[in-house]
Each structure stands twice: as structure tokens, then as C-alpha cells.
Amino acid sequence: MKYLYIIILSLIPFFSIAQQTNSKSISYLEKGIKAPNTHHLGSAWLNFLVKADQDFNQNITKATFKANSTLDWHKHKTKQIIIVVEGKGYYQEKGKKPIIIKKGDVIECKKDTEHWHTSSKNKDVSYLAIYGAEPTIWTDKVTQEYYDQIAKQLED
């Protein structure tokens, strides 16, 4: 019995090492950091959940836009997936009609497709954006006047 006790005690460190991992746990429920107004008007927060690396070549970011905020036109070198987790917003691809997006919607934007997405005029929106490691390519500004025109068109 004494030897069994010694064996069990000597194995405990191995079990605790086996339980340790390099994984980290963060919550997508957190708002994140306030984004500087470089490529948008209004208020936005970004929660960088997963950063692309050699094992997973995708970023996953939770973006939260306050109502009446605008994001500029942009595109990505890879496909982008947008999963709306809360609220209501707008999405538009260049040359196409804008649409309303809401909680539960999943948008698939093909690579190199110029587009913009943001909150609606009267509601915040939060979404998970999944996109490749390459930097976002910012193109044209979305002006407050253009945003207001889209909001009026979609909300009437």
C-alpha cells in the first residue's frame, strides 16, 4: 500500500502538466477597446478575439458600433464572414443595394469585394468579423450625408 501511495504521489505532477495548455480563454461578451476614429465616424469598440498566426490564418474580431455610426468602404484579400450577434445595422457592397442586417444574420463577403457595414440610425450593432491575416484595404470615406441617405432609404 505504501508503494501505491508513492506511485500516485509521483504521478500527480504529470497529470497537472497534462492539464496545462497554451490556450487562452477570453470572452466575446466584453466590449473591447474604443477604436480611434480613423476609418469611421461615431463610436466603435473592437474586441480582438483571435489574431491570425501560422496555425490559423484568420482574425476574429467583435465590433460594436453605436447607433448612427459609419464605417468606411473597404475590402479584404480574403473572404470575410460577418455574424451579427446583437442589434441592427446596414451592409452594402459596391454597386449593390444596401441591406439591413440584424441579430442572427450571417454575411459572406467574397475576397476583394469593396463594402461597408455598420450600425443602423437608431440601434447599436455588434458582430463577429472573421477575415484573413492581411491588412484591411481602406478605399473611400462613407460620409455622414451618404449614411443618412442610406438610413432614410432603408428605414422608410
Order of alpha helices (4+ residues) and beta strands (2+ residues): alpha-beta-beta-beta-beta-beta-beta-beta-beta-beta-beta-beta-beta-alpha
